[in-house]
Amino acid sequence: MQVTPQGRGQAAGNGPKAGRAGRFFRHPEPGGTAGPVWPVFLTFKGCPGRCLFCAQPLQTGRPPRPLSRTLDAMSAGLEAAGRAGRGPYELAFYGGVFTGLPEPWPERFLAEAIRLRERGLVTRVRCSTRPDACDPARLARLAAAGLSLVELGAQTFDDGVLAASGRGHDAAATRRAARAVRAAGLSLGLQLLPGLPGHTPAAFARDAAETAALGPEIVRLYPCLVVAGTPLAALYRAGRYAPWDLGTTLAALAGALPVLWRAGARVARIGLAPQPDFDAAILAGPVHPALGARVRALALCDLVAAEVRALGGPAAGLAAPARFAGQFFGHGRELVPRYQALGLGPGTVRFEDREDFFLAARAV
């Protein structure tokens, strides 16, 4: 199979370029990888109420506890990791509302984080929070105290869906918060929760576009699940809510990835991390142990399909970067039929030491 002009250096950007008897293109996902993260869970702390879908203790594996105990455990854990030769870590405050904690707790956590950073145990500090808990003056103080990145739990930019989910804020609050985060000199992250009550794939596509326009450094995608003990579970059992099925979720998320990638956003997570008690409590929803891998593989397949269409004729084969070999044909090789329909069965795809893709045109 002769499909391998060495295009390294011929496609400096992510856009496709015409080449000899074919097309060069690059994967749009931003480069770079995150270092290890040390999570600190602030279960329910700072929350003004409970959202329809929320199951924080099960999701984090941490029951609520006093902030003083959380601070002590954070320090002791990182000190022990340092003695064992592990780290440094990015310190991340999850759950609860970090910027909504009572004074002086955000500053106390950050002061300890800076002490640990000076000892070489912490690289930077980020937190997750609600869009309506982003007072500009407080963000500026926290940035000065050592905070680096703020992730906003946007969930969606559809006001009707936000109201139906009991979020207590509208999409305008998310836009204001994003501007305030940037004005404070902080990096921005956004979290989306597709499949909430009243949410549609079309609305999620708009969410992805608006998220991309805000220019976040990272994005997390958490498809909505029905978890026992939540208000959403009561709606589900009453027949008043139906979660997205897995196929709908895969297609919607795969469509969103290129939009986010091309805006420079790193998609740090797709789906919730496994947690035994949480997994056992899931009643319904798009759950799969390889959800993220399946979404990424489908997004790549869609990108290749677009290039085949742009080729204007049948494809003879594809040379692809070796780093995509494990992902290319999908989970359990489920995407082989799709590629075969494009004229790119396993026998016509070769993985090589290269950075770009080369799609060879068939002589006609």
GUTINU-739341 format. One record per residue (C-alpha): residue in one letter; z, x, y negated. Coordinates in pm, whole numbers, plus 50000, padded with zeros to 5 digits. Each point is the difference from the previous one (the first is absolute). Layout:
N
<lumkol "A"; <Z; X; Y>> ...
//
This chain:
364
<lumkol "M"; <50000; 50000; 50000>> <lumkol "Q"; <49881; 50178; 49687>> <lumkol "V"; <50189; 49828; 49719>> <lumkol "T"; <50202; 50282; 49851>> <lumkol "P"; <49876; 50143; 49670>> <lumkol "Q"; <50308; 50176; 49870>> <lumkol "G"; <50072; 49791; 49698>> <lumkol "R"; <50320; 50176; 49898>> <lumkol "G"; <49955; 50071; 49633>> <lumkol "Q"; <49703; 49766; 49967>> <lumkol "A"; <50220; 49699; 49922>> <lumkol "A"; <50256; 50113; 49749>> <lumkol "G"; <50130; 49649; 49933>> <lumkol "N"; <50074; 49703; 50219>> <lumkol "G"; <49673; 49820; 49929>> <lumkol "P"; <49707; 50004; 50242>> <lumkol "K"; <49706; 50233; 49939>> <lumkol "A"; <49652; 49996; 50142>> <lumkol "G"; <49928; 50295; 50224>> <lumkol "R"; <49720; 50125; 50219>> <lumkol "A"; <49911; 49701; 50223>> <lumkol "G"; <50336; 49834; 49951>> <lumkol "R"; <50306; 49945; 49784>> <lumkol "F"; <50307; 50209; 49929>> <lumkol "F"; <50322; 49819; 49912>> <lumkol "R"; <50372; 50064; 49995>> <lumkol "H"; <50299; 49797; 50099>> <lumkol "P"; <50155; 49859; 49680>> <lumkol "E"; <50365; 50044; 50100>> <lumkol "P"; <50177; 50238; 49759>> <lumkol "G"; <50104; 50333; 50144>> <lumkol "G"; <50350; 50134; 50032>> <lumkol "T"; <50286; 49909; 50227>> <lumkol "A"; <50355; 49897; 49925>> <lumkol "G"; <50290; 50216; 50102>> <lumkol "P"; <50297; 49876; 50203>> <lumkol "V"; <50196; 49712; 49849>> <lumkol "W"; <50376; 49946; 50010>> <lumkol "P"; <50052; 49623; 49971>> <lumkol "V"; <50310; 49852; 49840>> <lumkol "F"; <50035; 49627; 50060>> <lumkol "L"; <50169; 49789; 49733>> <lumkol "T"; <49988; 49676; 50197>> <lumkol "F"; <50014; 49701; 49761>> <lumkol "K"; <50162; 50212; 49726>> <lumkol "G"; <49879; 49896; 49656>> <lumkol "C"; <49807; 49700; 50137>> <lumkol "P"; <50031; 49687; 49783>> <lumkol "G"; <49934; 49776; 50299>> <lumkol "R"; <49828; 49984; 50335>> <lumkol "C"; <49625; 49969; 50031>> <lumkol "L"; <49847; 49759; 50249>> <lumkol "F"; <49886; 50276; 50237>> <lumkol "C"; <50288; 50245; 49966>> <lumkol "A"; <50176; 50143; 50306>> <lumkol "Q"; <50130; 50325; 49856>> <lumkol "P"; <50285; 50078; 50244>> <lumkol "L"; <49766; 49962; 50299>> <lumkol "Q"; <49710; 50172; 49827>> <lumkol "T"; <50198; 50307; 49898>> <lumkol "G"; <50241; 50007; 50291>> <lumkol "R"; <50280; 50031; 49742>> <lumkol "P"; <50250; 49723; 49919>> <lumkol "P"; <50122; 49973; 49640>> <lumkol "R"; <50279; 50245; 49916>> <lumkol "P"; <50176; 50128; 49688>> <lumkol "L"; <49793; 50227; 49778>> <lumkol "S"; <50270; 50267; 50019>> <lumkol "R"; <49954; 50023; 50376>> <lumkol "T"; <49623; 50015; 49960>> <lumkol "L"; <50032; 50287; 49753>> <lumkol "D"; <50240; 50192; 50225>> <lumkol "A"; <49775; 49950; 50304>> <lumkol "M"; <49695; 50116; 49804>> <lumkol "S"; <50169; 50321; 49893>> <lumkol "A"; <50150; 50076; 50340>> <lumkol "G"; <49673; 49934; 50179>> <lumkol "L"; <49792; 50224; 49776>> <lumkol "E"; <50261; 50276; 50009>> <lumkol "A"; <49998; 49987; 50381>> <lumkol "A"; <49620; 50009; 50005>> <lumkol "G"; <50004; 50306; 49778>> <lumkol "R"; <50246; 50180; 50226>> <lumkol "A"; <49771; 49923; 50294>> <lumkol "G"; <49705; 50154; 49817>> <lumkol "R"; <49820; 49671; 49937>> <lumkol "G"; <49848; 49882; 49675>> <lumkol "P"; <49950; 49993; 49712>> <lumkol "Y"; <49945; 49626; 49969>> <lumkol "E"; <49872; 49750; 49753>> <lumkol "L"; <50299; 49775; 49937>> <lumkol "A"; <49903; 49632; 50007>> <lumkol "F"; <50220; 49702; 49914>> <lumkol "Y"; <49881; 49696; 50195>> <lumkol "G"; <50118; 49642; 50021>> <lumkol "G"; <50194; 49832; 49725>> <lumkol "V"; <49904; 50058; 49637>> <lumkol "F"; <50078; 50356; 49892>> <lumkol "T"; <49935; 49937; 49631>> <lumkol "G"; <50213; 49687; 50021>> <lumkol "L"; <50310; 50170; 50140>> <lumkol "P"; <50310; 49963; 49783>> <lumkol "E"; <50077; 50289; 49769>> <lumkol "P"; <50061; 50283; 50060>> <lumkol "W"; <49870; 49996; 50358>> <lumkol "P"; <49634; 50096; 49940>> <lumkol "E"; <50115; 50299; 49796>> <lumkol "R"; <50260; 50097; 50262>> <lumkol "F"; <49739; 50000; 50276>> <lumkol "L"; <49760; 50200; 49784>> <lumkol "A"; <50266; 50253; 49899>> <lumkol "E"; <50069; 50068; 50367>> <lumkol "A"; <49627; 50017; 50070>> <lumkol "I"; <49959; 50266; 49730>> <lumkol "R"; <50289; 50199; 50145>> <lumkol "L"; <49831; 49988; 50340>> <lumkol "R"; <49667; 50092; 49846>> <lumkol "E"; <50155; 50308; 49841>> <lumkol "R"; <50116; 50098; 50347>> <lumkol "G"; <49645; 49971; 50132>> <lumkol "L"; <50066; 49688; 50210>> <lumkol "V"; <49805; 49747; 49791>> <lumkol "T"; <49652; 50028; 49848>> <lumkol "R"; <49980; 49683; 49791>> <lumkol "V"; <50154; 49653; 49976>> <lumkol "R"; <49840; 49658; 50015>> <lumkol "C"; <50123; 49645; 50024>> <lumkol "S"; <49873; 49650; 50065>> <lumkol "T"; <50088; 49716; 49767>> <lumkol "R"; <49904; 49658; 49869>> <lumkol "P"; <49749; 49962; 49717>> <lumkol "D"; <50250; 49796; 49798>> <lumkol "A"; <50262; 50278; 50019>> <lumkol "C"; <49803; 50259; 49804>> <lumkol "D"; <50157; 50012; 49657>> <lumkol "P"; <49809; 50274; 49811>> <lumkol "A"; <50314; 50160; 49857>> <lumkol "R"; <50164; 50018; 50340>> <lumkol "L"; <49687; 50145; 50160>> <lumkol "A"; <49994; 50269; 49732>> <lumkol "R"; <50365; 50088; 50072>> <lumkol "L"; <49938; 50016; 50374>> <lumkol "A"; <49694; 50218; 49951>> <lumkol "A"; <50210; 50238; 49790>> <lumkol "A"; <50265; 49995; 50274>> <lumkol "G"; <49754; 50117; 50266>> <lumkol "L"; <49810; 49698; 50134>> <lumkol "S"; <49634; 50082; 50074>> <lumkol "L"; <49826; 49689; 50134>> <lumkol "V"; <50062; 49625; 49992>> <lumkol "E"; <49850; 49766; 50259>> <lumkol "L"; <49967; 49642; 49882>> <lumkol "G"; <50031; 49720; 50254>> <lumkol "A"; <49707; 49811; 49852>> <lumkol "Q"; <49924; 49810; 50325>> <lumkol "T"; <49704; 49822; 49834>> <lumkol "F"; <49850; 49927; 49658>> <lumkol "D"; <49958; 49630; 50082>> <lumkol "D"; <50259; 49805; 49799>> <lumkol "G"; <49989; 49701; 50232>> <lumkol "V"; <50074; 50216; 50303>> <lumkol "L"; <50281; 50181; 49817>> <lumkol "A"; <50160; 49667; 49910>> <lumkol "A"; <49965; 49865; 50355>> <lumkol "S"; <50166; 50316; 50133>> <lumkol "G"; <50302; 49975; 49771>> <lumkol "R"; <49937; 50333; 49831>> <lumkol "G"; <50136; 49889; 49663>> <lumkol "H"; <49736; 50181; 49794>> <lumkol "D"; <49631; 49965; 49925>> <lumkol "A"; <49707; 50241; 50016>> <lumkol "A"; <50032; 50078; 49629>> <lumkol "A"; <50340; 50154; 50076>> <lumkol "T"; <49833; 50242; 50242>> <lumkol "R"; <49741; 50100; 49741>> <lumkol "R"; <50271; 50059; 49739>> <lumkol "A"; <50209; 50197; 50248>> <lumkol "A"; <49706; 50222; 50096>> <lumkol "R"; <49939; 50081; 49634>> <lumkol "A"; <50371; 50070; 49949>> <lumkol "V"; <50014; 50233; 50300>> <lumkol "R"; <49710; 50204; 49868>> <lumkol "A"; <50136; 49998; 49644>> <lumkol "A"; <50322; 50153; 50134>> <lumkol "G"; <49800; 50289; 50148>> <lumkol "L"; <50058; 49882; 50357>> <lumkol "S"; <49746; 49979; 50279>> <lumkol "L"; <49913; 49650; 50118>> <lumkol "G"; <49996; 49843; 50344>> <lumkol "L"; <49922; 49641; 50097>> <lumkol "Q"; <50085; 49795; 50307>> <lumkol "L"; <49790; 49700; 50107>> <lumkol "L"; <50096; 49733; 50252>> <lumkol "P"; <49684; 49816; 50112>> <lumkol "G"; <50034; 49669; 50180>> <lumkol "L"; <50285; 49840; 49805>> <lumkol "P"; <50005; 49619; 49973>> <lumkol "G"; <49682; 49885; 49829>> <lumkol "H"; <49845; 50346; 50006>> <lumkol "T"; <49637; 50038; 50107>> <lumkol "P"; <49783; 50302; 50088>> <lumkol "A"; <49802; 49938; 49680>> <lumkol "A"; <50321; 50012; 49795>> <lumkol "F"; <50101; 50320; 50177>> <lumkol "A"; <49664; 50156; 49913>> <lumkol "R"; <50078; 49922; 49636>> <lumkol "D"; <50348; 50150; 50048>> <lumkol "A"; <49845; 50323; 50128>> <lumkol "A"; <49762; 50019; 49704>> <lumkol "E"; <50279; 49942; 49749>> <lumkol "T"; <50223; 50251; 50176>> <lumkol "A"; <49722; 50259; 49986>> <lumkol "A"; <49951; 49933; 49629>> <lumkol "L"; <50366; 50088; 49934>> <lumkol "G"; <49940; 50349; 50140>> <lumkol "P"; <50295; 50043; 50239>> <lumkol "E"; <50067; 50327; 50177>> <lumkol "I"; <50095; 49820; 50321>> <lumkol "V"; <49964; 49651; 50145>> <lumkol "R"; <50170; 49836; 50297>> <lumkol "L"; <49856; 49699; 50181>> <lumkol "Y"; <50246; 49782; 50191>> <lumkol "P"; <49837; 49693; 50161>> <lumkol "C"; <50238; 49704; 49991>> <lumkol "L"; <50194; 49935; 50320>> <lumkol "V"; <50222; 49710; 50099>> <lumkol "V"; <50345; 50136; 50084>> <lumkol "A"; <50284; 49799; 50150>> <lumkol "G"; <50273; 49912; 49755>> <lumkol "T"; <49779; 50000; 49690>> <lumkol "P"; <49910; 49697; 49789>> <lumkol "L"; <49638; 50064; 50101>> <lumkol "A"; <50097; 49952; 50365>> <lumkol "A"; <50128; 49652; 49916>> <lumkol "L"; <49666; 49913; 49838>> <lumkol "Y"; <49814; 50137; 50301>> <lumkol "R"; <50206; 49798; 50246>> <lumkol "A"; <49946; 49688; 49789>> <lumkol "G"; <49624; 50052; 50014>> <lumkol "R"; <49978; 50068; 49627>> <lumkol "Y"; <49887; 50362; 50023>> <lumkol "A"; <49753; 50183; 50223>> <lumkol "P"; <49970; 50380; 49978>> <lumkol "W"; <49666; 50174; 49998>> <lumkol "D"; <49865; 50081; 50343>> <lumkol "L"; <49941; 50361; 50100>> <lumkol "G"; <49622; 49990; 49960>> <lumkol "T"; <50021; 49860; 49647>> <lumkol "T"; <50258; 50262; 49909>> <lumkol "L"; <49799; 50291; 50138>> <lumkol "A"; <49688; 49894; 49811>> <lumkol "A"; <50183; 49935; 49672>> <lumkol "L"; <50190; 50329; 50003>> <lumkol "A"; <49693; 50199; 50105>> <lumkol "G"; <49814; 49852; 49706>> <lumkol "A"; <50278; 50100; 49761>> <lumkol "L"; <50030; 50364; 50106>> <lumkol "P"; <49678; 50134; 49842>> <lumkol "V"; <50081; 49819; 49675>> <lumkol "L"; <50339; 50172; 49986>> <lumkol "W"; <49874; 50338; 50120>> <lumkol "R"; <49721; 50013; 49742>> <lumkol "A"; <50261; 49942; 49730>> <lumkol "G"; <50184; 50311; 50122>> <lumkol "A"; <50285; 49814; 50170>> <lumkol "R"; <50150; 50136; 50318>> <lumkol "V"; <50074; 49714; 50242>> <lumkol "A"; <50331; 50127; 50131>> <lumkol "R"; <50079; 49720; 50243>> <lumkol "I"; <49828; 49709; 50173>> <lumkol "G"; <50251; 49771; 50170>> <lumkol "L"; <50374; 50040; 50036>> <lumkol "A"; <50150; 50287; 50192>> <lumkol "P"; <50118; 49899; 50349>> <lumkol "Q"; <50366; 49907; 50025>> <lumkol "P"; <50128; 49859; 50333>> <lumkol "D"; <50216; 49720; 49859>> <lumkol "F"; <49737; 49907; 49745>> <lumkol "D"; <49719; 50000; 50256>> <lumkol "A"; <50203; 49772; 50227>> <lumkol "A"; <50052; 49754; 49714>> <lumkol "I"; <49630; 49958; 49912>> <lumkol "L"; <49895; 49642; 50075>> <lumkol "A"; <49637; 50017; 49887>> <lumkol "G"; <49755; 50199; 49796>> <lumkol "P"; <49743; 50279; 50026>> <lumkol "V"; <50197; 50253; 50204>> <lumkol "H"; <49843; 50292; 50185>> <lumkol "P"; <50148; 50343; 50082>> <lumkol "A"; <49681; 50170; 49875>> <lumkol "L"; <49939; 49774; 49701>> <lumkol "G"; <49950; 50282; 49750>> <lumkol "A"; <49767; 50195; 50227>> <lumkol "R"; <49793; 49690; 50072>> <lumkol "V"; <49966; 49915; 49631>> <lumkol "R"; <49896; 50355; 49911>> <lumkol "A"; <49747; 50014; 50282>> <lumkol "L"; <49850; 49667; 49898>> <lumkol "A"; <49979; 50113; 49637>> <lumkol "L"; <49811; 50311; 50112>> <lumkol "C"; <49765; 49789; 50212>> <lumkol "D"; <49927; 49780; 49699>> <lumkol "L"; <49926; 50309; 49790>> <lumkol "V"; <49758; 50134; 50261>> <lumkol "A"; <49833; 49658; 50027>> <lumkol "A"; <49942; 49999; 49623>> <lumkol "E"; <49837; 50343; 50023>> <lumkol "V"; <49776; 49886; 50285>> <lumkol "R"; <49886; 49706; 49787>> <lumkol "A"; <49934; 50235; 49708>> <lumkol "L"; <49796; 50224; 50229>> <lumkol "G"; <49732; 49734; 49998>> <lumkol "G"; <49904; 50051; 50361>> <lumkol "P"; <50142; 50070; 50345>> <lumkol "A"; <50253; 50282; 50042>> <lumkol "A"; <49938; 50282; 50246>> <lumkol "G"; <50355; 50128; 50009>> <lumkol "L"; <50306; 50100; 49804>> <lumkol "A"; <50178; 50331; 49948>> <lumkol "A"; <50361; 49934; 49904>> <lumkol "P"; <50302; 50215; 49907>> <lumkol "A"; <50201; 50093; 50307>> <lumkol "R"; <50318; 49860; 49847>> <lumkol "F"; <49865; 49648; 50055>> <lumkol "A"; <49930; 50045; 50371>> <lumkol "G"; <50314; 49820; 50114>> <lumkol "Q"; <49956; 49714; 49755>> <lumkol "F"; <49627; 49944; 49993>> <lumkol "F"; <49939; 49757; 50287>> <lumkol "G"; <50324; 49813; 49941>> <lumkol "H"; <50304; 49910; 50204>> <lumkol "G"; <49900; 49988; 50366>> <lumkol "R"; <49641; 50069; 49883>> <lumkol "E"; <49985; 49642; 49873>> <lumkol "L"; <49741; 50090; 49735>> <lumkol "V"; <49741; 50142; 50240>> <lumkol "P"; <49799; 49672; 50003>> <lumkol "R"; <49992; 49993; 49620>> <lumkol "Y"; <49869; 50354; 49985>> <lumkol "Q"; <49747; 49931; 50273>> <lumkol "A"; <49870; 49711; 49791>> <lumkol "L"; <49941; 50256; 49724>> <lumkol "G"; <49812; 50227; 50239>> <lumkol "L"; <50298; 50237; 50022>> <lumkol "G"; <50140; 49990; 50350>> <lumkol "P"; <50231; 50276; 50128>> <lumkol "G"; <49701; 50208; 50105>> <lumkol "T"; <49862; 50018; 49646>> <lumkol "V"; <50318; 50100; 49815>> <lumkol "R"; <50114; 50361; 49989>> <lumkol "F"; <50324; 50132; 49851>> <lumkol "E"; <49976; 50337; 49827>> <lumkol "D"; <50183; 50243; 49776>> <lumkol "R"; <49879; 49845; 49675>> <lumkol "E"; <50138; 49803; 49705>> <lumkol "D"; <49723; 49746; 49951>> <lumkol "F"; <49806; 49761; 50221>> <lumkol "F"; <49628; 50029; 50061>> <lumkol "L"; <49813; 49688; 50108>> <lumkol "A"; <49661; 50096; 50142>> <lumkol "A"; <49703; 49769; 49959>> <lumkol "R"; <49784; 49921; 50298>> <lumkol "A"; <49636; 50099; 49969>> <lumkol "V"; <49778; 49691; 49970>> 
//
